[in-house]
Amino acid sequence: VATGTNITANSALGVDPTSPFEATSSSSLPIIIGVVVGVLLLVAVIGAGLCWYRRKSREHIELLKPMPEGFTPEIFSQVDDEGQIHLRDLYRQMNRDIPPEILYRQEVIGQGAFGKVYRGVLYENKTFSAVAIKEVQDATGDNAMELLDEANLMRRLHHSCIVSCIGICSETRKPGEPGYIEPESVGAKDDEHTHVAMTTGEEREVEVDPMLNVIRVSIVLEFLPCGDLKDYLDKNTINMTEKLWYVQQMARGMAYLEREGIVHRDLAARNCMLGTGGPASFGFPYLKVSDFGLSRQIRDDKSYYTMTHQGKVPARWLPPESYRLLKFSSKSDAWAFGVTTWEIFSNGKIPYENMNLALVLEQLENCVLRLSCPQGCPDDVFNDLMMNTWANAPDDRPDFQQLMNCATHKMKMYSDVFCEVVMVEEETGDITIMPVDEPNFDDAMGDNEVSL
């Protein structure tokens, strides 16, 4: 009976019952089917992978589109502060977004959880301008709106020690393009993000997503050729005067933010950018505070900002009240200023590098977290520019005007710059200098700021 059953099953499957393979045919069939299905799945995966690769390749080609005729890489080494200020003011006066057609990306010069920063070029009216381009990974997520908030805050700032925002660039899908989402039929525009939708027999307001059909959003910043301070400290040995110069420039920028009621919340060496120096900066690169992604405007009726949503903060630069109470103010920025000054005098070391994060947070909780004096740093510099900023009570910390004045005084005390530039010959690059008893730091460190 068993044999007959097998034969019947095999016959139904079209297998010759007299075939020598009849004993293996039924058992081999699932294997054959599995192999066929596996091959088909493999082909499908390879095909999908090729499509993805081609699409990404096209995106990459579009991202790094060819530069216009006449471009030379030397523009990145010829950047000067005056030219960047002119570029910023030009686009602010136009009061418009930067068209994507005139923006050209080059290599990535910075990358993080938010997205990437590119070295780039603006090309308009047959003029090339070096810029930095910061963009988020996902133009449809919250990061894009946060980037726009950052740009809108930076557009209000105008100071020689603050990185300038030149403008915003958005790329959107056009009707008929793949992925374009047709907004609901709208009538008269009510405000920036609200339309009156026309429906049968009624009118109703409809919130229109401001990021609808946006595929890339970027903020265009001034380009500083010497990179960030942390990287510079890692690669260079600098003297006492240069260290104090960076501290003084950082204090100047932060004093401006303090007057404007803005708390930075992410001050660190990695977020200070350096431009090419000149006679006015004693030959040192000039410093500008950057990265306002965590910055907040403090309300007129408050002296601090309270964090109300989950978010990332730099633990090793935090004061106790920010960790324990989620409060941020110019006084919490002063604490971070002291940590950043410590980075400068320790030649770029990571704060509390021998402590794990759990121990850092425990000591923050207990208000006992302190850094030791860096090797070679004078005691008065450590006490006045670092330890004073780490007072447990925020009100016991100095404000940034006091820190700027203190840094200027220390520069005069410890400076090894004993000459004054009296003439600059632009054509030859020569300068005429004369000895002085004391450098005229005050002229080189003037305030030079205005609110827009």
C-alpha positions as CSV (number, residue, x, y, z in Angstrom):
1,V,0.0,0.0,0.0
2,A,2.8,2.3,0.9
3,T,4.5,1.7,-2.5
4,G,1.3,2.2,-4.4
5,T,0.7,5.5,-2.6
6,N,4.2,6.6,-3.5
7,I,3.8,5.6,-7.1
8,T,0.4,7.4,-7.4
9,A,1.9,10.6,-5.9
10,N,4.9,10.4,-8.2
11,S,2.6,9.7,-11.3
12,A,0.5,12.7,-10.4
13,L,3.7,14.8,-10.4
14,G,4.5,13.4,-13.9
15,V,7.4,11.2,-12.7
16,D,7.8,7.8,-14.5
17,P,7.3,5.1,-11.9
18,T,9.8,2.9,-13.6
19,S,12.5,5.6,-13.4
20,P,15.5,4.8,-11.3
21,F,15.0,8.3,-9.7
22,E,11.5,7.7,-8.4
23,A,12.8,7.1,-4.9
24,T,14.4,10.6,-4.7
25,S,12.1,12.7,-6.8
26,S,9.5,13.7,-4.1
27,S,12.2,14.4,-1.5
28,S,14.2,16.6,-4.0
29,L,11.3,18.8,-5.0
30,P,11.3,21.1,-1.9
31,I,15.0,21.6,-2.3
32,I,14.6,22.5,-6.0
33,I,11.8,24.9,-5.2
34,G,13.9,26.5,-2.4
35,V,16.8,27.0,-4.7
36,V,14.7,28.6,-7.3
37,V,13.0,30.9,-4.8
38,G,16.4,31.8,-3.3
39,V,17.9,32.6,-6.7
40,L,14.9,34.9,-7.4
41,L,15.2,36.6,-4.1
42,L,19.0,37.1,-4.7
43,V,18.3,38.6,-8.1
44,A,15.7,40.9,-6.6
45,V,18.1,42.1,-3.9
46,I,20.9,42.7,-6.4
47,G,18.5,44.6,-8.6
48,A,17.3,46.7,-5.8
49,G,20.9,47.3,-4.7
50,L,21.8,48.4,-8.2
51,C,18.9,50.8,-8.4
52,W,19.8,52.3,-5.0
53,Y,23.5,52.6,-6.0
54,R,22.6,54.3,-9.3
55,R,20.2,56.7,-7.5
56,K,22.8,57.6,-4.9
57,S,25.4,58.0,-7.6
58,R,23.2,60.4,-9.4
59,E,22.6,62.3,-6.1
60,H,26.4,62.4,-5.5
61,I,27.0,63.7,-9.0
62,E,24.4,66.3,-8.5
63,L,25.8,67.1,-5.1
64,L,29.3,67.7,-6.5
65,K,28.2,69.3,-9.7
66,P,31.0,70.6,-11.9
67,M,32.4,74.0,-11.1
68,P,31.8,76.9,-13.5
69,E,34.6,77.8,-15.9
70,G,37.2,80.1,-14.3
71,F,37.1,78.6,-10.8
72,T,40.4,78.1,-9.0
73,P,40.9,76.5,-5.6
74,E,43.0,79.4,-4.5
75,I,39.9,81.4,-3.5
76,F,39.8,79.3,-0.3
77,S,43.3,80.4,0.7
78,Q,42.6,84.1,-0.2
79,V,39.6,84.6,2.1
80,D,39.7,87.8,4.1
81,D,37.3,89.0,6.8
82,E,36.4,92.2,5.0
83,G,35.3,90.2,1.9
84,Q,33.2,87.8,3.9
85,I,31.5,90.7,5.7
86,H,30.7,92.3,2.3
87,L,29.2,89.0,1.0
88,R,27.0,88.6,4.1
89,D,25.8,92.2,3.9
90,L,25.1,91.9,0.2
91,Y,22.8,88.9,0.6
92,R,21.1,90.3,3.7
93,Q,20.2,93.4,1.7
94,M,18.7,91.3,-1.1
95,N,16.4,89.7,1.6
96,R,16.0,86.5,-0.3
97,D,17.0,82.9,-0.1
98,I,20.2,81.8,-2.0
99,P,19.2,80.0,-5.3
100,P,20.5,76.4,-5.3
101,E,21.7,77.0,-8.9
102,I,24.5,79.3,-7.7
103,L,25.6,77.1,-4.8
104,Y,28.4,74.6,-5.4
105,R,29.5,72.0,-2.8
106,Q,33.0,70.6,-2.6
107,E,34.4,68.2,0.0
108,V,33.0,67.6,3.5
109,I,34.9,69.5,6.2
110,G,32.8,68.6,9.2
111,Q,30.3,66.0,10.1
112,G,28.0,65.1,13.1
113,A,24.7,63.8,14.1
114,F,23.0,66.8,12.6
115,G,24.4,66.4,9.1
116,K,27.4,67.7,7.2
117,V,29.4,70.9,6.6
118,Y,30.8,71.3,3.1
119,R,33.4,73.7,1.8
120,G,31.6,75.4,-1.0
121,V,31.4,78.2,-3.5
122,L,28.8,80.9,-4.4
123,Y,28.9,81.9,-8.0
124,E,26.9,84.9,-9.0
125,N,27.5,87.7,-11.4
126,K,30.6,86.0,-12.6
127,T,32.1,86.2,-9.1
128,F,33.3,83.3,-7.0
129,S,33.0,83.5,-3.2
130,A,34.2,80.8,-0.7
131,V,31.6,79.7,1.8
132,A,30.8,76.9,4.2
133,I,27.5,75.0,3.7
134,K,25.8,73.3,6.6
135,E,23.0,70.9,5.9
136,V,21.0,68.2,7.7
137,Q,20.7,64.6,6.8
138,D,16.9,64.6,6.6
139,A,15.1,67.6,5.2
140,T,11.7,66.3,6.3
141,G,12.5,65.8,10.0
142,D,12.8,68.1,13.0
143,N,16.5,68.7,12.3
144,A,15.6,70.8,9.2
145,M,13.4,73.1,11.2
146,E,16.1,73.4,13.9
147,L,18.6,74.3,11.2
148,L,16.3,77.1,10.0
149,D,15.9,78.3,13.5
150,E,19.6,78.4,13.8
151,A,19.9,80.4,10.6
152,N,17.2,82.9,11.6
153,L,19.0,83.5,14.9
154,M,22.4,83.9,13.2
155,R,21.0,86.4,10.7
156,R,20.4,88.8,13.5
157,L,24.0,88.7,14.7
158,H,26.7,91.0,13.4
159,H,30.0,91.0,15.2
160,S,33.6,90.4,14.2
161,C,34.0,87.5,16.7
162,I,30.8,85.7,15.6
163,V,30.6,83.5,12.4
164,S,28.3,85.2,10.0
165,C,25.3,83.5,8.3
166,I,25.2,84.6,4.7
167,G,21.8,83.1,3.9
168,I,19.5,80.1,3.5
169,C,19.3,77.7,0.5
170,S,16.3,75.4,0.0
171,E,15.8,72.9,-2.8
172,T,12.3,71.8,-3.5
173,R,10.5,69.3,-5.8
174,K,8.7,71.0,-8.6
175,P,5.2,69.9,-9.8
176,G,5.6,66.9,-12.0
177,E,8.9,65.7,-10.5
178,P,9.1,62.3,-8.8
179,G,8.0,62.5,-5.2
180,Y,6.2,65.8,-5.5
181,I,3.3,66.0,-3.1
182,E,0.3,68.0,-4.3
183,P,-0.9,70.4,-1.5
184,E,-4.6,70.5,-0.9
185,S,-6.3,72.9,-3.3
186,V,-5.9,76.3,-1.7
187,G,-7.5,79.7,-2.1
188,A,-6.2,83.0,-0.7
189,K,-3.1,82.7,1.4
190,D,-3.8,83.6,5.0
191,D,-0.3,83.8,6.5
192,E,3.1,82.2,6.1
193,H,2.0,78.7,6.8
194,T,-1.8,78.7,6.7
195,H,-4.0,78.7,3.6
196,V,-7.8,78.9,3.2
197,A,-8.8,75.6,1.6
198,M,-11.7,75.9,-0.8
199,T,-14.1,73.0,-0.4
200,T,-17.7,72.4,-1.6
201,G,-19.9,75.0,0.1
202,E,-17.3,75.9,2.8
203,E,-14.0,77.6,3.5
204,R,-11.7,76.2,6.2
205,E,-8.1,77.0,7.2
206,V,-5.5,74.3,6.6
207,E,-2.0,74.2,8.1
208,V,0.5,73.8,5.3
209,D,3.7,72.1,6.2
210,P,6.5,74.6,5.5
211,M,8.8,71.7,4.6
212,L,6.4,70.2,2.1
213,N,8.4,69.1,-1.0
214,V,11.7,70.3,0.5
215,I,14.4,67.9,-0.4
216,R,17.4,69.7,1.0
217,V,17.9,72.7,3.3
218,S,21.2,74.4,4.0
219,I,22.5,77.4,5.7
220,V,25.4,79.2,4.0
221,L,28.1,80.5,6.4
222,E,31.2,82.5,6.0
223,F,34.3,80.3,5.3
224,L,37.2,80.4,7.7
225,P,40.2,78.7,6.2
226,C,42.1,77.7,9.4
227,G,39.3,75.4,10.6
228,D,38.2,74.9,14.2
229,L,40.2,75.7,17.3
230,K,40.3,72.2,18.6
231,D,41.9,70.8,15.5
232,Y,44.3,73.7,15.4
233,L,45.4,73.1,19.0
234,D,45.9,69.4,18.2
235,K,48.2,70.2,15.3
236,N,50.1,73.3,16.4
237,T,52.3,74.4,19.4
238,I,51.3,77.9,20.3
239,N,52.8,80.4,22.8
240,M,51.2,82.2,25.8
241,T,50.4,85.3,23.8
242,E,48.5,83.4,21.1
243,K,46.6,81.4,23.7
244,L,45.5,84.6,25.5
245,W,44.6,86.1,22.1
246,Y,42.1,83.3,21.5
247,V,40.7,83.6,25.0
248,Q,40.2,87.4,24.5
249,Q,38.5,87.0,21.1
250,M,36.2,84.3,22.5
251,A,35.3,86.6,25.4
252,R,34.5,89.4,23.0
253,G,32.2,87.3,21.0
254,M,30.4,85.9,24.0
255,A,30.1,89.4,25.6
256,Y,28.2,90.4,22.5
257,L,25.9,87.4,22.8
258,E,25.3,88.3,26.4
259,R,24.3,91.8,25.6
260,E,21.9,90.4,23.0
261,G,20.3,88.1,25.5
262,I,21.4,84.9,23.7
263,V,22.7,81.9,25.5
264,H,25.0,79.7,23.4
265,R,24.8,76.4,25.3
266,D,27.6,74.7,23.3
267,L,30.7,76.8,23.7
268,A,33.8,74.6,23.2
269,A,37.1,74.7,21.3
270,R,35.5,72.6,18.5
271,N,32.9,75.4,18.0
272,C,35.4,78.2,17.6
273,M,36.5,78.8,14.0
274,L,39.8,80.4,12.9
275,G,40.4,82.7,10.0
276,T,43.7,83.8,8.4
277,G,45.5,86.3,10.6
278,G,47.1,89.6,9.7
279,P,48.8,92.6,11.2
280,A,45.7,93.6,13.1
281,S,45.7,90.3,14.9
282,F,49.5,90.2,15.5
283,G,49.8,87.5,12.8
284,F,47.6,85.1,14.8
285,P,44.5,83.6,13.2
286,Y,41.4,85.5,14.3
287,L,38.7,83.6,16.2
288,K,35.0,83.5,15.7
289,V,32.4,81.7,17.9
290,S,30.2,79.4,15.7
291,D,27.6,76.6,15.9
292,F,24.4,78.1,17.2
293,G,22.3,74.9,16.9
294,L,21.7,74.8,20.7
295,S,21.5,78.6,21.2
296,R,18.4,80.2,22.6
297,Q,17.1,83.7,22.9
298,I,16.3,84.5,26.6
299,R,12.9,86.1,27.1
300,D,13.0,89.7,28.4
301,D,11.3,88.8,31.7
302,K,13.8,85.9,32.3
303,S,17.5,85.7,33.1
304,Y,17.8,82.1,32.0
305,Y,16.4,79.5,29.6
306,T,14.9,76.3,30.9
307,M,15.2,73.2,28.8
308,T,11.7,71.6,28.4
309,H,12.3,68.9,25.8
310,Q,14.6,66.0,25.5
311,G,17.9,66.9,23.8
312,K,21.6,66.3,23.7
313,V,24.0,68.6,25.7
314,P,27.8,68.6,26.1
315,A,28.2,67.0,29.5
316,R,31.9,67.9,30.1
317,W,31.2,71.6,29.6
318,L,28.0,71.8,31.7
319,P,27.7,73.6,35.1
320,P,25.8,72.0,38.0
321,E,22.6,74.0,37.5
322,S,22.3,73.0,33.9
323,Y,22.6,69.3,34.7
324,R,20.5,69.4,37.8
325,L,17.8,72.0,37.0
326,L,18.1,72.2,33.1
327,K,18.8,76.0,33.5
328,F,21.0,77.8,30.9
329,S,22.1,81.4,31.0
330,S,25.1,83.6,30.2
331,K,26.5,82.3,33.5
332,S,26.3,78.7,32.3
333,D,28.1,79.9,29.2
334,A,30.7,81.5,31.5
335,W,31.4,78.0,33.0
336,A,31.8,76.6,29.5
337,F,34.1,79.5,28.7
338,G,36.4,78.5,31.5
339,V,36.4,74.9,30.3
340,T,37.2,76.1,26.7
341,T,40.0,78.3,28.1
342,W,41.3,75.2,29.9
343,E,41.3,73.4,26.5
344,I,43.4,76.2,25.0
345,F,46.0,76.1,27.8
346,S,46.1,72.3,27.8
347,N,46.8,72.3,24.1
348,G,43.5,70.7,23.1
349,K,43.1,68.0,25.7
350,I,39.7,66.6,26.4
351,P,38.3,67.9,29.7
352,Y,38.3,65.2,32.4
353,E,39.8,62.8,29.9
354,N,40.7,60.3,32.6
355,M,37.1,60.2,34.0
356,N,34.3,58.3,32.5
357,L,31.0,60.1,31.8
358,A,29.3,58.5,34.8
359,L,31.9,59.9,37.2
360,V,31.7,63.3,35.5
361,L,27.9,63.4,36.1
362,E,28.3,62.2,39.7
363,Q,30.7,65.0,40.5
364,L,28.5,67.5,38.7
365,E,25.5,66.4,40.8
366,N,27.6,66.9,43.9
367,C,29.0,70.3,42.7
368,V,32.6,69.1,43.1
369,L,33.7,68.9,39.4
370,R,36.8,70.9,38.7
371,L,39.7,70.8,36.3
372,S,43.3,71.2,37.5
373,C,45.7,73.9,36.3
374,P,47.2,73.0,32.9
375,Q,51.0,72.5,32.8
376,G,52.8,75.8,32.1
377,C,49.7,78.0,32.8
378,P,50.4,80.8,35.2
379,D,48.4,80.6,38.5
380,D,46.8,84.0,38.0
381,V,45.6,83.1,34.5
382,F,44.1,79.8,35.8
383,N,42.5,81.5,38.8
384,D,41.1,84.5,37.0
385,L,40.0,83.0,33.7
386,M,39.1,79.5,34.7
387,M,38.5,78.9,38.4
388,N,36.4,82.0,38.8
389,T,34.0,80.8,36.1
390,W,33.5,77.5,38.0
391,A,31.8,79.0,41.0
392,N,28.9,76.7,42.1
393,A,26.5,79.7,42.4
394,P,25.9,81.2,38.9
395,D,25.8,84.8,40.3
396,D,29.3,84.3,41.7
397,R,30.7,83.9,38.2
398,P,32.1,86.9,36.2
399,D,30.2,88.3,33.2
400,F,31.8,88.3,29.8
401,Q,32.8,91.9,29.8
402,Q,34.8,91.3,32.9
403,L,36.3,88.2,31.3
404,M,37.2,90.1,28.2
405,N,38.9,92.9,30.2
406,C,40.7,90.3,32.3
407,A,42.0,88.5,29.2
408,T,43.2,91.8,27.7
409,H,45.1,92.6,30.9
410,K,46.7,89.2,30.9
411,M,47.8,89.7,27.3
412,K,49.6,92.9,28.2
413,M,51.2,91.2,31.2
414,Y,52.5,88.1,29.3
415,S,52.8,89.3,25.7
416,D,56.0,88.7,23.8
417,V,54.7,91.0,21.0
418,F,56.8,94.2,21.3
419,C,56.3,95.9,18.0
420,E,53.6,97.9,16.3
421,V,52.7,97.8,12.6
422,V,52.9,101.3,11.2
423,M,52.6,100.6,7.4
424,V,51.4,97.7,5.2
425,E,52.4,97.5,1.6
426,E,49.7,95.5,-0.1
427,E,51.5,95.0,-3.4
428,T,54.7,93.5,-2.0
429,G,53.2,92.1,1.2
430,D,55.9,93.9,3.3
431,I,55.1,95.6,6.6
432,T,56.9,98.3,8.4
433,I,57.2,97.8,12.2
434,M,58.6,99.9,15.1
435,P,59.5,98.8,18.6
436,V,57.0,99.8,21.4
437,D,57.2,99.5,25.2
438,E,53.8,97.9,25.3
439,P,51.7,96.6,22.4
440,N,48.6,98.6,21.6
441,F,46.1,95.7,22.2
442,D,43.1,98.0,22.7
443,D,43.1,99.1,19.1
444,A,43.3,95.5,17.8
445,M,40.5,94.4,20.2
446,G,38.0,97.2,19.7
447,D,34.3,96.2,20.0
448,N,33.3,96.6,16.3
449,E,29.8,95.2,16.6
450,V,26.3,96.2,15.7
451,S,22.9,94.5,16.0
452,L,20.8,94.1,12.8
